Amino acid sequence: MTLNFTKMNGAGNDFVVVDNRGLIRELNPDQIAALCNRHRGVGADGLLMVEPAQDGADFRMRYYNADGGEAEMCGNGARCFARFASRLDGSQRQAVRFETPAGLITAECLGEHVRLAMSDPHSYSPPTGVQVNGRELSISFLNTGVPHAVVEVADLASVDVHGDGSAIRHHAHFAPRGTNVNFMCAVAPGHIQIRTYERGVEDETLACGTGVVACALIHHLSSGSPSPVSVQVKGGDTLTVGFSAIGGVGEFDSVTLTGPADFVFNGSISIS
């Protein structure tokens, strides 16, 4: 099978994007993992499939991690998905609504940037002591479409993102499905830097959109910094998270994520 695709990246988080509105392409986990392999495939953090909507939106987004497993949501991927979908059929849509397992997402295309109206976060857990690699770390938790653990640190450069990230990702505290892991450092009120270990990629990535949102909201909870919060990621880009705090501690609505969504190249590849 020959697969036509577009390579895109959002703040360094890169994706293979496929138009599957005709539902004629069905890839198994091994094929997806091969496609995302950086040595023998196209190379990507994940695969985005554009499919027909099922409940009245414009499209349906399917997202698969580099290991071939499907995930509920990906913030950087959703921005790339929106910009790609906005150009289908030559329509140049400014607003795109699409369905995900995490809920309905609305996107506004702003040139090379996209602003996402995210689904409401849930399942906040305040900082809790967890034993990781022989020491206790204080870890917060928030689900922003997918699960995210957040560790506040004084120096990002000295963090063992792969070692500690992997240990936290698979820790019994987050069983059975595990979690994405973010290390966050405050630069100034309302401005943070983060590094992320992504579940499914099983390594540090240059950016993670849902992780950016989780860290921004937890920064608000720990510091009182108001909306919006600026978040610099490993790839060097700075994304913006807007929100409204409602109800009890850890409850939010009107959450937005704004950042780049870049086209890299178009291509085709044989999939066996």
C-alpha positions in Angstrom: 0.0 0.0 0.0 1.2 3.5 -0.9 0.4 6.1 1.7 0.3 9.8 0.9 1.1 12.0 3.9 2.1 15.5 5.0 4.8 16.0 7.6 4.0 18.7 10.1 5.3 20.0 13.5 3.9 22.0 16.3 6.7 23.6 18.4 9.0 20.8 17.5 6.5 18.0 18.3 6.3 16.3 14.8 3.6 14.3 13.1 2.7 12.4 10.0 -0.7 13.6 8.9 -3.0 11.5 6.6 -6.3 12.4 4.9 -8.5 9.4 5.7 -11.9 10.9 5.1 -12.7 8.0 2.7 -11.9 5.5 5.5 -9.8 3.5 3.0 -6.6 3.4 5.1 -6.5 1.2 8.1 -3.1 0.8 9.7 -2.2 -1.6 12.5 0.1 -0.7 15.5 3.1 -2.3 13.9 2.6 -0.3 10.6 2.2 2.9 12.6 5.3 2.3 14.6 7.2 1.6 11.4 5.9 4.8 9.8 7.0 6.9 12.8 10.4 5.2 13.1 13.1 7.8 12.6 15.6 5.4 11.0 13.5 3.3 8.7 10.2 5.3 8.3 9.2 8.9 7.9 10.0 9.7 11.5 7.5 11.3 13.9 6.3 11.6 17.4 2.9 10.4 16.2 0.3 9.9 13.4 -2.7 12.1 12.8 -5.6 10.7 10.8 -8.4 13.0 9.4 -11.7 11.1 9.4 -15.4 12.0 8.9 -17.1 13.4 11.9 -19.6 11.2 13.7 -21.5 13.7 15.8 -21.9 16.9 13.7 -18.4 18.4 13.8 -16.3 19.2 10.7 -13.9 16.2 11.2 -12.8 13.5 13.5 -9.2 13.4 14.7 -7.5 10.1 15.4 -4.1 10.3 17.1 -1.6 7.5 17.4 1.6 7.6 19.4 4.9 6.5 17.9 4.5 3.1 19.5 1.3 2.5 17.5 -1.1 3.0 20.4 -4.1 5.3 20.0 -4.3 8.3 22.5 -7.2 10.4 23.5 -5.7 13.8 22.6 -2.5 15.7 21.6 -2.4 19.4 21.9 0.4 20.1 19.4 -1.0 17.5 17.1 -4.5 19.0 17.3 -3.1 22.4 16.1 -1.4 20.7 13.2 -4.6 18.7 12.5 -6.6 21.9 12.5 -4.3 23.7 10.1 -4.1 20.7 7.8 -7.9 20.2 7.8 -8.6 23.9 7.2 -7.0 23.5 3.8 -8.8 20.4 2.6 -10.9 20.9 -0.5 -9.3 24.4 -0.9 -11.8 25.8 1.7 -9.2 27.8 3.8 -11.5 27.5 6.8 -10.5 29.9 9.7 -12.5 27.8 12.3 -12.4 24.0 12.5 -14.4 21.8 14.9 -13.3 18.3 15.3 -14.1 15.3 17.5 -11.6 13.5 19.7 -12.0 10.8 22.4 -11.2 13.6 24.9 -14.2 15.7 23.6 -15.0 18.3 21.0 -12.2 20.7 20.1 -12.6 24.0 18.3 -9.6 25.6 16.6 -9.1 29.1 15.1 -6.4 29.4 12.5 -4.3 32.5 12.9 -1.9 32.5 10.0 0.9 30.0 11.0 -0.5 29.8 14.5 -3.6 28.0 15.8 -5.6 28.7 18.9 -7.4 25.6 20.4 -10.4 25.7 22.7 -9.5 22.7 24.8 -11.8 20.3 26.6 -12.2 21.0 30.3 -9.3 19.5 32.5 -10.2 17.1 35.2 -8.9 14.8 38.0 -6.5 17.3 39.6 -4.4 16.0 42.4 -2.3 18.4 44.5 1.4 17.8 45.1 1.9 14.3 46.6 5.2 12.7 47.8 6.1 9.8 45.5 9.2 7.6 45.8 11.2 7.8 42.5 14.6 6.3 42.0 15.4 6.3 45.7 14.1 9.7 46.6 10.8 11.4 47.2 9.5 13.8 44.6 6.5 16.1 45.0 4.2 15.4 42.0 1.0 17.1 41.0 -1.4 15.6 38.5 -4.0 16.9 36.0 -5.8 15.3 33.0 -5.9 17.8 30.1 -7.2 15.3 27.6 -4.5 12.8 28.5 -2.9 12.3 32.0 0.0 14.5 33.1 2.2 14.4 36.1 4.0 17.6 36.9 7.2 18.0 39.0 8.3 21.6 39.9 12.1 21.9 39.8 14.6 24.7 40.4 16.9 23.8 37.4 15.6 22.1 34.3 19.1 21.6 32.8 20.0 19.1 35.6 16.9 17.0 35.4 17.2 13.4 34.3 14.2 13.6 32.1 14.5 10.1 30.6 15.4 8.3 33.8 13.0 10.0 36.2 10.4 10.5 33.5 10.3 6.8 32.7 10.2 5.8 36.4 7.2 8.2 37.0 5.5 7.2 33.7 5.4 3.6 34.8 5.0 4.2 38.6 2.4 2.2 40.5 1.0 5.5 41.7 -0.3 6.1 38.1 -1.3 2.6 37.3 -2.8 1.0 35.3 -2.3 3.3 32.2 0.6 5.3 33.3 1.1 9.0 32.7 3.0 11.7 30.7 5.6 13.4 32.8 6.5 17.1 32.9 9.3 18.9 34.7 8.5 22.6 35.2 10.6 25.6 36.3 9.2 29.1 36.9 11.1 31.8 35.2 8.9 34.6 36.4 5.2 34.9 37.4 3.2 33.8 34.5 6.2 32.5 32.6 7.5 28.9 32.9 9.8 26.5 31.1 9.1 22.8 30.8 10.6 19.5 29.6 8.3 16.5 28.9 8.6 12.7 28.8 5.8 11.5 26.6 3.9 8.2 27.2 3.8 6.3 23.9 6.9 8.0 22.5 8.8 6.7 25.7 11.3 9.5 25.5 11.7 13.3 25.9 10.0 15.3 23.1 10.7 18.9 22.0 7.1 19.8 23.1 3.8 18.5 24.3 0.7 20.6 24.0 -1.4 18.9 26.6 1.6 19.0 28.9 2.0 22.7 28.3 -1.6 23.2 29.4 -1.2 21.0 32.5 1.9 22.9 33.6 0.4 26.3 33.0 -2.7 25.4 35.1 -0.6 23.9 37.9 1.7 27.0 37.8 -1.4 29.1 38.4 -2.5 26.9 41.3 1.0 27.0 43.0 1.8 30.7 42.3 -1.5 32.5 41.8 -0.4 33.8 38.4 -3.4 34.8 36.3 -4.3 33.9 32.8 -2.6 33.8 30.3 0.6 31.8 31.2 3.5 31.7 28.8 5.2 28.3 28.5 8.6 27.7 26.8 9.2 24.2 25.6 12.4 22.2 24.9 12.3 23.0 21.2 12.5 26.8 22.0 9.0 27.9 21.1 6.8 29.7 23.6 3.1 28.8 23.7 0.3 30.6 25.5 -2.3 29.1 27.7 -5.5 31.0 28.6 -8.0 29.8 31.2 -10.7 30.6 33.7 -10.5 29.1 37.2 -14.0 28.0 38.4 -15.6 26.2 41.4 -13.2 24.3 43.5 -9.4 24.1 43.4 -8.2 22.5 40.2 -11.4 23.2 38.2 -11.1 25.2 35.0 -13.0 26.1 31.9 -12.4 28.3 28.8 -8.9 26.7 28.4 -7.1 27.7 25.2 -3.7 26.7 23.8 -2.1 29.0 21.2 1.1 28.1 19.3 2.6 27.3 15.9 1.6 24.6 13.4 4.1 24.2 10.6 4.0 22.3 7.3 7.3 20.6 6.6 6.8 18.5 3.4 4.5 16.2 1.5 5.4 12.7 0.5 4.4 9.1 -0.1 5.7 5.8 1.4 5.1 2.1 0.8 3.6 0.4 3.8 3.6 -3.4 4.1 
